[in-house]
Amino acid sequence: MTTLTQKYCVACEAGTPPMSQEQAERMMEQVPGWELKDSTLTRRFRFKDFREAISFVNKVADLAEAEGHHPDIHISWNRVRLDLTTHAIKGLSENDFIMAAKVNEL
């Protein structure tokens, strides 16, 4: 069975329906630490200081560029919150779960 971290994000076609709440809830066990809120995957991270937080954000940015799927990033000194949703389809797609799983590996 292929894990999420072995997959790659693919561009969503126009008109692709977002993942149902039920589908999203079933996938949550594959992305520990993340929360499902209003068709968005959210996770908060805490670091020793601002420098560590920015270092993490830079790793997330590199991953996002490689995958072509970008989270919303919120930084507050030693805290980072990532929000993942697929804006093009106004909801969640497998891409969001792929990114969440890969962020967990960072």
PAZAKOL-400222 format. One line per 2 residues: their letters; for each residue x, y, z of N, C-alpha, C. Coordinates in nm, 2 decimals. Example, Ala and Ser with C-alpha at 12.3 -4.5 7.8 and 13.67 -1.06 7.14 Angstrom:
! PAZAKOL-400222
AS> 1.32,-0.57,0.78,1.23,-0.45,0.78,1.32,-0.33,0.78 | 1.28,-0.22,0.71,1.37,-0.11,0.71,1.29,0.00,0.79
This chain:
! PAZAKOL-400222
MT> 0.08,-0.12,0.00,0.00,0.00,0.00,0.09,0.12,0.00 | 0.06,0.22,-0.09,0.14,0.34,-0.10,0.09,0.44,0.01
TL> 0.19,0.49,0.09,0.16,0.58,0.19,0.15,0.72,0.13 | 0.10,0.82,0.21,0.08,0.95,0.16,0.22,1.02,0.13
TQ> 0.32,0.98,0.21,0.45,1.04,0.19,0.52,0.99,0.06 | 0.47,0.88,0.01,0.52,0.83,-0.12,0.45,0.89,-0.24
KY> 0.35,0.97,-0.22,0.27,1.03,-0.33,0.32,1.17,-0.35 | 0.27,1.23,-0.46,0.31,1.36,-0.50,0.18,1.44,-0.52
CV> 0.18,1.57,-0.49,0.06,1.65,-0.52,0.04,1.67,-0.67 | -0.08,1.66,-0.71,-0.11,1.68,-0.85,-0.22,1.80,-0.86
AC> -0.20,1.87,-0.97,-0.30,1.99,-0.99,-0.44,1.94,-1.00 | -0.53,2.01,-0.93,-0.67,1.97,-0.94,-0.73,2.03,-1.07
EA> -0.81,1.95,-1.13,-0.88,2.00,-1.25,-1.00,2.09,-1.21 | -1.03,2.19,-1.29,-1.15,2.28,-1.26,-1.27,2.19,-1.26
GT> -1.35,2.21,-1.16,-1.47,2.13,-1.14,-1.46,2.01,-1.06 | -1.34,1.98,-1.02,-1.31,1.86,-0.93,-1.38,1.89,-0.80
PP> -1.47,1.80,-0.75,-1.54,1.82,-0.62,-1.44,1.80,-0.51 | -1.46,1.88,-0.40,-1.37,1.86,-0.28,-1.41,1.73,-0.21
MS> -1.32,1.69,-0.13,-1.33,1.56,-0.05,-1.45,1.58,0.04 | -1.53,1.48,0.06,-1.64,1.49,0.16,-1.58,1.49,0.30
QE> -1.66,1.54,0.40,-1.63,1.54,0.54,-1.59,1.40,0.58 | -1.67,1.30,0.54,-1.65,1.16,0.58,-1.52,1.11,0.53
QA> -1.49,1.14,0.40,-1.36,1.10,0.34,-1.24,1.16,0.42 | -1.26,1.29,0.45,-1.15,1.36,0.52,-1.13,1.30,0.66
ER> -1.24,1.27,0.73,-1.23,1.21,0.86,-1.16,1.08,0.86 | -1.18,1.00,0.76,-1.12,0.87,0.74,-0.97,0.88,0.72
MM> -0.93,0.99,0.66,-0.78,1.01,0.63,-0.71,1.07,0.75 | -0.78,1.12,0.85,-0.71,1.19,0.96,-0.61,1.10,1.03
EQ> -0.63,0.97,1.04,-0.54,0.89,1.11,-0.41,0.88,1.05 | -0.40,0.92,0.92,-0.27,0.92,0.85,-0.19,1.05,0.87
VP> -0.25,1.14,0.94,-0.18,1.27,0.96,-0.19,1.31,1.11 | -0.12,1.23,1.20,-0.13,1.26,1.34,-0.09,1.41,1.37
GW> -0.15,1.47,1.46,-0.12,1.60,1.51,-0.20,1.71,1.43 | -0.26,1.68,1.32,-0.34,1.77,1.25,-0.49,1.77,1.29
EL> -0.55,1.88,1.28,-0.70,1.89,1.31,-0.77,1.93,1.19 | -0.90,1.88,1.18,-0.99,1.91,1.07,-1.08,2.02,1.12
KD> -1.08,2.14,1.06,-1.16,2.25,1.09,-1.22,2.32,0.97 | -1.35,2.31,0.95,-1.41,2.38,0.83,-1.34,2.36,0.70
ST> -1.32,2.23,0.66,-1.26,2.20,0.53,-1.12,2.24,0.52 | -1.05,2.25,0.64,-0.91,2.29,0.64,-0.84,2.20,0.74
LT> -0.72,2.15,0.70,-0.63,2.08,0.79,-0.54,2.19,0.86 | -0.53,2.18,0.99,-0.46,2.28,1.07,-0.37,2.21,1.17
RR> -0.25,2.27,1.18,-0.16,2.22,1.29,-0.08,2.33,1.34 | -0.06,2.33,1.47,0.02,2.43,1.54,0.15,2.37,1.58
FR> 0.26,2.45,1.57,0.39,2.40,1.61,0.45,2.51,1.70 | 0.53,2.46,1.80,0.60,2.56,1.89,0.75,2.52,1.89
FK> 0.83,2.63,1.89,0.97,2.62,1.88,1.04,2.69,1.99 | 1.17,2.67,2.01,1.25,2.74,2.11,1.25,2.89,2.10
DF> 1.26,2.93,1.97,1.27,3.08,1.95,1.23,3.11,1.80 | 1.24,3.23,1.77,1.20,3.28,1.63,1.28,3.21,1.52
RE> 1.41,3.20,1.55,1.50,3.15,1.45,1.46,3.00,1.41 | 1.43,2.92,1.51,1.39,2.78,1.49,1.25,2.78,1.41
AI> 1.16,2.87,1.45,1.03,2.88,1.38,1.06,2.91,1.23 | 1.14,3.01,1.20,1.17,3.05,1.06,1.24,2.94,0.99
SF> 1.33,2.87,1.05,1.40,2.75,0.99,1.30,2.65,0.95 | 1.20,2.62,1.04,1.09,2.52,1.00,1.01,2.57,0.88
VN> 0.97,2.70,0.89,0.89,2.76,0.78,0.97,2.75,0.65 | 1.10,2.77,0.65,1.17,2.76,0.53,1.17,2.62,0.47
KV> 1.18,2.52,0.56,1.17,2.38,0.51,1.03,2.35,0.46 | 0.93,2.40,0.52,0.79,2.39,0.47,0.78,2.45,0.33
AD> 0.84,2.57,0.32,0.84,2.64,0.19,0.90,2.57,0.08 | 1.02,2.51,0.11,1.09,2.42,0.01,1.00,2.30,-0.03
LA> 0.94,2.24,0.06,0.86,2.13,0.04,0.74,2.17,-0.05 | 0.68,2.28,-0.01,0.56,2.33,-0.08,0.59,2.36,-0.23
EA> 0.71,2.42,-0.25,0.75,2.45,-0.39,0.77,2.32,-0.47 | 0.83,2.22,-0.40,0.86,2.10,-0.47,0.73,2.03,-0.51
EG> 0.63,2.04,-0.42,0.50,1.97,-0.44,0.40,2.05,-0.52 | 0.43,2.18,-0.53,0.33,2.27,-0.60,0.20,2.28,-0.53
HH> 0.21,2.27,-0.39,0.09,2.29,-0.31,0.13,2.36,-0.18 | 0.07,2.48,-0.16,0.12,2.57,-0.06,0.02,2.59,0.05
PD> 0.07,2.58,0.18,-0.01,2.60,0.29,-0.02,2.75,0.32 | -0.12,2.79,0.39,-0.12,2.92,0.45,-0.04,2.91,0.58
IH> 0.06,3.00,0.60,0.15,3.00,0.71,0.13,3.12,0.80 | 0.12,3.10,0.93,0.10,3.20,1.02,0.22,3.19,1.12
IS> 0.29,3.30,1.14,0.41,3.29,1.23,0.39,3.40,1.34 | 0.42,3.36,1.46,0.42,3.45,1.58,0.53,3.41,1.67
WN> 0.64,3.48,1.66,0.76,3.45,1.73,0.81,3.31,1.73 | 0.77,3.23,1.83,0.82,3.09,1.84,0.70,2.99,1.80
RV> 0.60,3.04,1.74,0.48,2.96,1.70,0.45,2.97,1.56 | 0.42,2.85,1.50,0.38,2.85,1.36,0.25,2.77,1.35
RL> 0.16,2.82,1.27,0.03,2.75,1.24,0.03,2.73,1.09 | 0.01,2.61,1.04,-0.01,2.58,0.90,-0.16,2.54,0.88
DL> -0.21,2.60,0.77,-0.35,2.56,0.73,-0.34,2.51,0.59 | -0.40,2.39,0.56,-0.40,2.33,0.43,-0.54,2.32,0.38
TT> -0.56,2.37,0.26,-0.69,2.35,0.19,-0.66,2.37,0.04 | -0.74,2.31,-0.04,-0.72,2.33,-0.18,-0.81,2.44,-0.23
HA> -0.75,2.56,-0.24,-0.83,2.68,-0.28,-0.91,2.67,-0.41 | -0.84,2.60,-0.51,-0.90,2.59,-0.64,-1.04,2.51,-0.64
IK> -1.05,2.42,-0.54,-1.18,2.35,-0.54,-1.26,2.38,-0.41 | -1.21,2.48,-0.34,-1.28,2.53,-0.22,-1.31,2.42,-0.12
GL> -1.21,2.34,-0.09,-1.22,2.23,0.01,-1.09,2.15,0.01 | -1.11,2.03,0.07,-0.99,1.94,0.09,-0.98,1.85,-0.03
SE> -0.85,1.82,-0.06,-0.82,1.72,-0.16,-0.71,1.63,-0.10 | -0.68,1.52,-0.17,-0.57,1.43,-0.13,-0.44,1.51,-0.11
ND> -0.42,1.61,-0.20,-0.30,1.69,-0.19,-0.28,1.75,-0.05 | -0.38,1.79,0.02,-0.37,1.85,0.15,-0.32,1.75,0.25
FI> -0.36,1.62,0.24,-0.32,1.52,0.32,-0.18,1.47,0.29 | -0.14,1.48,0.16,0.00,1.45,0.12,0.09,1.55,0.19
MA> 0.06,1.68,0.17,0.14,1.78,0.23,0.15,1.77,0.38 | 0.04,1.74,0.45,0.04,1.73,0.60,0.13,1.61,0.64
AK> 0.12,1.50,0.57,0.21,1.38,0.60,0.35,1.42,0.58 | 0.38,1.49,0.47,0.52,1.52,0.45,0.58,1.62,0.55
VN> 0.49,1.72,0.59,0.53,1.82,0.69,0.56,1.74,0.82 | 0.48,1.64,0.85,0.51,1.56,0.97,0.65,1.50,0.97
EL> 0.70,1.47,0.85,0.83,1.41,0.84,0.94,1.51,0.87 | 0.91,1.64,0.85,1.02,1.74,0.87,1.06,1.75,1.02
